[in-house]
């Protein structure tokens, strides 16, 4: 029966792309605009003709198909990338801008280390139950003319490459990294899928043109396909990719970094490599090897439970109980109170008001009565809290209160996932939630960077043009597995519109309900919102003499 459901869902997904219409349901519109900060100006560095290579290092993938050539020159580290002896990236600079100048100014290598590893990593949950972490590694122990000590770490996997910088404990003063300057000088022309700003969808652009895009960035070529991404970022500003034309790409930070105290790691920059776009999806899981820790103990996290989520729009005691009954009947794991349950209630101006206290439940909602009823029925309750609440109120007190209510999860809205301070705030809240055994969903501009072993309770993030934009098309949704989902779980907020007995497609929809059903299988999210909008009753109302069938298993688990 499960295989039959998957087959039907997939076929529905494929045949529903050509249904057209427009508009957005007013209930789901954003409360306020989520904008991208002004990024530093792109400045493309170039090697001077006088720079003479001093040292060369070669690193091969375990299957010896992928090769990284690392070159140390006066004031520069560069790298080349090839697969099966075909060059993919020609000599490109790997550098960071620090307060003093370039990190690689006057660079010297004191020693090197080489290592290799081949292990199988078990996942708590995921599209795959295990990941093979098989790589060769090269570490260059370096210093520069500013007496800063750092390591440059390269890894070569069969599925791609990664590199990052580690500032060692030998540094006694704070270090300020102002910007990235990592180049990708492509040896061939690619079609890339550009996401110019958050939740704006994707546009195909040639790498011979100028553009700016969030990551992950997917590139499709005649001989191979690539995905440029980051991993392990919980304390550093997010990067974007800027294309200057002529097949030259470069990272640029989206926002500012705080001063950092050594020792600390910068995020991995990684490139997934495939012969075609399907390989990118198959090869993407090596991101989890980059962030794996041998100290991870799965037994400490057995309370983390993935499952389906129903969003309760009736913010009242009875509305909450009705939603719990629906969840229990159809095997949902969680019920969520979204915006409007606390403080001054629902609406942009109310949520942004400093007096909107996230520890003050609105009239008509007895939270403990609902959570007790939910617990009796085996359902966990998730609460949404806006960024204004996290910024203005004591987070420890908030979470302690939610724990006393027996809340099982939280959803963070409109957070700053661009700057280093914003990322640190988010992951501090995630850690505090874990201490109280709560799962987490972060919405708006954040997307995961593979840290499922450090933060196993972070089950999903948005960072996606989801079904709040109900007029999304099949062209958009079929791109997502090969773009946004290459970096991990995504909360697409799946929803069904117009479920009346004589159902007809509303004029603003561009997909069918069968299409929406298929997305719940095709889009990976351990917290899967199957019905993001609508009251429980409309999903059990006979529709053309049929009742909607809900799958009884919990999506997102192994």
N, C-alpha and C positions, 0 to 999 in steps of 0.2 A: 504493500500500500504506500509506504514511504517513497519507494522508487517511482511508482506511478504518479504520485503528487509532484515529485521533482521534474518528471518528464513533462507533465501538463504545464507546470509553472514555467519551465524553460521555453516550451513552444509558445505559450502565451506571451512571453517576453519578446520572442522573435517576431511575432506577427502583428504586434500592436504599435509599430513605430510610425505608421503613416497617418494616424488619426490626428487631425489638426484642430486648432482653436486657440483662444488666448484669454488673458486676464488672470488675476490672483485673488484668492479668497481673502476678504478683508480681515477676517478673524486671525489669520496667520501672518499678517505683515509685521515687519520689524518694528520694535518700539523706538529705536533710534539708530542712526546710521553707524555702521561698523567700518571705520575708515582705516586705510593703511598709512602709517606714519611716513613722513617725507624721508626717504633714504638718502644717505650721503651720495654725493656726486660720483658717478662712475669715471674712474681714471684708469685707462688701460696702460699697464707698464710694458716695457719691451726691453729685451736684452740688448745691451750695447755691443757693437761689433768687437770692442776690445776685450770683452769678457772671454776668458779662456778656461775651458773646463779643467778642473784640477783633479777631480775624482769621479769615478763612475761606479754605480752599483746596479746589479740586475736582480730582479725578484720574479720568480715564475710561480704560477698557480700550481696546485698539486698535480693536475693533469698535464701541465707544461704547455697548455694552449695559450694562456694569457701571460704577457710579460710587461713588467714595469721597469723602465730604465730611469734611474735616479742620477742626476748630475749635480755635482757641487761646483759652482763657479764663484768667482769673487763677488760677494754680496748677493748671491742668488742660490736657491735650490730650484731645479726644474725637474720635470718628469715627462716621460713619453709612455704611451700605452699602445700595445698591439695585441692582436689575437690571431693565432695561426699565421704569424709573420706578416700580417696585414696591419699597417699602422691605422689606429683609430684616433689618437690624439698626438699631435706633434709637440715639440718641445714647449712646455708651458710652465709658467712661474707658479710656485707654491709659496705664498708669503702672507703675512698679516701686518697691518699697520698698527704700530704702537705709539705711545706718546712721544717717545724718543726719536722715532723714524720708522724704518723697515725692520721687522724682526730679523731678517736675514742680513742686515748690514754687518760686514766684517765677520761673516759666519765661519766658524771652524768646527771640525768634527774631532772629538777627542777619542771616541771609540764607537764600535758598532756591535750590535747583537743580532743574531739570526735565530729564528725559532720556527717550529711548525706544530700544528695540532690537528688531531682528527678525533672528534668526539660526537656523540649523539646527545642532543639536548631534548629533554621532555618538557612539553609545554603544559601549563595548567589548562589551557583551552586554546583554540585556534582553528584555522582552516586545515592545518595539519597537526597531528598529535606530537610529532617529533621534527627536529631540524638537525641536519648534519652540519656541524661547525668544523669545517676542514679548510685550513689555510696555511700559507707560509708567510712569515713575518720578518720584516727588517726594521730595526730601530737604530736611528742615528742619534748619538749623544752629542749635543751641540752647545755652543755658546756664541755670543755676538760681541760686537765692540762696546755694547752698553753693559757688559758683564751680566747679562741675563742667561741663565742656564735653562735649556729646554731640550726635549727629545722630539724627533719627528718619526712617527710610526707609520709604516706602510704594511698593508696586508693584501695578499693576492688570494682570492678564492677562485674556484672553477666558475662561479657565477658572476664574478666582478671583482672590483678592487675598492679599497678604502684607505684613508689616511687621516691622521689628526696630530695635534701638537700637545705635548705634556710639559707644563712648567714645573720643574723639579723643586724639591724641598731646599735646594741650595740657594734659592732666591730669598733674600731677607727683606725686600721691600715689595710693596704692592705693584701689580702690573696692570696697565690699562691697554686693552686691545680695542682700538677705535674702529677697525674695519677689516674685512677680509680682502684678500687679493689673490684668489685662487683662479687660475685660468684653465680653460678647456679649449685649446686650439684644435678644432676638429679638422681631420684630414680630408673629410668628404662633406658634402652638403646633406642636411637632414631636414625633414619636416618635423617641427616641434609643436607640441600642443600647449599653448601659452595661456596661463591663468593670470590676467593682468592685475586683478585685485580680488579680495576675498569674496567668495560666493558669486562670482560673475561668470562661471562656466569657462569653456575652453575654445580657443581660436587657433586654427592651423596656421603656422607661419614658417617660412623658410629660414634657415640659419644664415642665409645671405642678407637678411633684413635686420633692422634694429628693433628690439623689443625688450620688455622687462616682464619677468614672470615669477610667481611664487614657485616654491618647490613642494613636492617632487616635480621634475620636469622630464617629460617623455620625448624622446627623439627617435624618429623612424627613418632609416636609411635603406639604400639598396642592398647593402651587404650585411648590416647588423642594425640592431636597435639598442638604445641606451636609456637609462633613467638616472638622472642626477638627483641625489637626495642627501639628507643628513640623518645621523643617528646619535642617540645619547645626549640630547639637549634638554637639560632641566635647569640650566643656570646661565645661559648665554643668549644673546640676541639672535633672532631668526635671520636667515639669509634669503636672498632672492637671486635669480640669475638674470644678468643683463647681457643681451646680445648686441654687439657693436657692428654687425655686418661682417662679411668675409669669413663666415663660419667661426668667429671668435666669440666665446662666452666667458663670463667672469662672475664670481660671487660678489655680492655687495650686501652689507647688513641693512636690515629694514629699520632698525632703531638702535638705541644706544646700549652700551655695556657699562655695568658698574665696575669699579676698581676691584680686582680680585687678588686674593692672598694665596700664594703658593703653599703647598702643591695643589695643582688643579689641572684637569683635562679640558681642552676645547672639544666641541662636538666632532664626531666623525663626519667627513665628507666622503660619500660613497657613489660609485657608479655601477649600476646593474647592467650587465652586458648579455645580450641574446642575439641569436641569428635572426630572430623576428620578434614581433610584438608579443606573441604568445609566450616566448621564452622569458620575457620580463616578468610576467605573472608567475611563471614557474620558478624563477630564480630569486624572487624578491625576499624570501625568508632568511637569507643570510644576514639581514639586518639584526635578527635576534641573537645571532652569534657574536656580533659586535658589542652587544650590550649585556651578554651573559656574565654571571658571577658564579664562581664555584661555591660561594658561601650561601647560595640560595637554598632555602629549606622549604619545599612545597608543603610540608605538614603544618607549617605556621600559617598557611594561607588557605586552608581547606574550607574556611568560612566564605571565601569569595565564590559567589554563585552567579553564573551568567543566566540569562533568560529573557523571555519576552516581556515587554512593558506596555501597559495601557495608560494613556494620558487622560486624567479626569478633568473635564472642563467645568463640571458643576462643583464649584468651590463651596461645599456645604457638608454638614455631617451626613445627611441622607445621600447626597451625591457621591460622597466618598464610599459609603457602604454599598451603594448600587454598583460602583466601579469594582469594589472588592468581590462582590457576587459574580460579576462578569468574569473577572480574572480567575476565580476559583473554578467556575464552570468550564472555561476554555483553556485551562492549564497555563495561564500566564504566571510568571514568577513575581512580577512587581506591578504596583499601581503608583502613578506619579501625580502629585499636585504640582502643576506648572505655575507660571506667573499668576499672581493675584491672591495667593493664600495668606500673605502676611502684610503687616504694616498698613499702608494706605490703600492696598488692593491693586487691582489690575489697571494697567495703562502706563504709557511712557512717563508722563509728568509725575504720576504717583510713585512709580518705582525709583525715579531719580531724585525724589524729594529726600533730604537728609532725615526727615522724621519718619520715613518708611522703615520701621524697625523689624528686622527679620526674626526677632524673638517674640513678636506680638501677632497672634493669630487673628484673622479678621472675624467679625461678628458672623454668627451662623455656622461656624466650623468648630467642632469640639475635636481637636486633634487627637487627644489620647483615647477618646471613644472610638475614633476611626482606626487608629493603629492597633488597639486591643482587638477590635473586630477583625482586622486584617490578619493579626497573628493567629487568632483562633481558626482562621481559614487557610493558614499557610502562605499568606501573601505578604511581601515586604513593601513598605511605603518609601518612596523616593521624594525628596523635596527640592524644588528649584529655588536658588538664591542668586539674585542679580549682583553684578560687580559692585554696585553702590553699597549694598549691604555688607559685602566682605571688606570694603575699604573703610567704612565708617563705624563698624561695630566690632566688638571683641570676638574674634573668631573662636577662641577657646571656649568662651561662654556659650556662643551659638551652638557649637558642636556638642558640648556637654548637655545642653538643653535638648537637642535633637536626640541624643542617646537616651536621655531619660524618657523621651516619648517612644523609644524603641524604633526609631527611624533606621532603615537599612541602606539608604543611599542618598546621595546629594547630586544635584545637577548645577553646575556653575555657568552663569550666563554673562555674556559680553565682557569676558576677561581679556586682559592685555597679554597676548602670547607673542608679541613682537620684541619687546625689550627684555634685557636680562632680568631686570627687577620684576617685570610682569611674570616671566616664566618662574622665577623663584617663588613668587607669591602663590602661583597656581600649585606648584609641586609641594609647597609647605602645607597648603590646605589638603591636598591629596594624602600626604603623610599623616596629618592630624586625623583625617577621616579613617585611615587604616588603623590607627591606634584605637578607634572606637568601632571597628569592624563595619565600616560603611563602604559600599562601592561608589564609584564616581563616574560621572559623565560630564565632560567639559564642552560647552557649546561655543559657537561663533568661530573666531579665527584660528583656534588651536587645532593642530593635528599631531598624531603620535609620532615618536621617533624611536620606537622599538624597545622601550624600557619596561617590558612586561615582567621582568624579574626583579627590578628595583621597586616598581610600583604596580604590583599585580592587581590592586583594587581599582586602578584606572582602566575601566572596561571599554570605554569608547570615547570618541571626541567627534565634533562636527567638522569644521574646516572644509565645508563642502556646500555646494549649491543644492540643497535638499528640497524636500517637498513643502517647505514653507512657500517656495515658489512653485505652486501647484501647476503652473503652465509649462513646466519642464517638458522637453521632448524626448523621444526615444533616441535621437541622435546624441543627446546629452548623457543619458543613462548608460548607453553602450560604451561611451568613452571612459566612464569612471573606473571600471576595473583595471584599466591600463594607464590611469593617471593618478587620481587621488588615492585609490585603494592600494597602490604600490607601497604606501607608507603605513598601512595598518588599518584597523577598524574604523568605520565611518558611520555616524548616526544620520541616516538619510531621512528620518521621520516619515516613514511610509504611511500613507493615508488613503482613504476611500471617500469619494464625494458623491452625494446624490443617491443614497440607498433607500429609495422609496419603493413601494410595491410595483409601480409602473416605471421602473428605472429607465431613464434616457440619459445619454452622456451630456453633462453640462457643457455649455458652449465654450467655456474657457479651458477645458481639458485638452491636452495633446496626447494623452495616453489612456489606456483602458484600465478597468479594475483588474483584469487578468495580468496586465503589465505590472501593476502594483504588487500583486500577489507574487509574481516571479521575482521581484526585487528583494523580497524577504528571504529568498534562497540565494540569489546571486550576489547580494551585497553583504559582506561579512561585518557583523557587529555583535559582540557578546551581550550587550543590552540592545535588543532589537525592538524598536517601536513599530509594531504592526499596524496599530490604529492610533495615529497621532492626533486626529481630530474627529470629534463626533461623540454622541452619547451612546451608552451601552445598548439602549433599545433599538437603535437603527440597524445594528449588526445582526439582530435576531429576527428582524421583520422579514416575512416572506417576500422574495423579490422574483416576480414572474413565476409564481408558484414554486419557488425554490428557497431554501434557507442557505445562507453562506456557510460553507464548511470551514472550520478552523482547524489547522493541524494541531495535534495533541502533544507533540514533542517540543522540547525547548531548544529553539534555535540558538546557535552561538556556543553550544557545549561540544564536547568531543564527539 
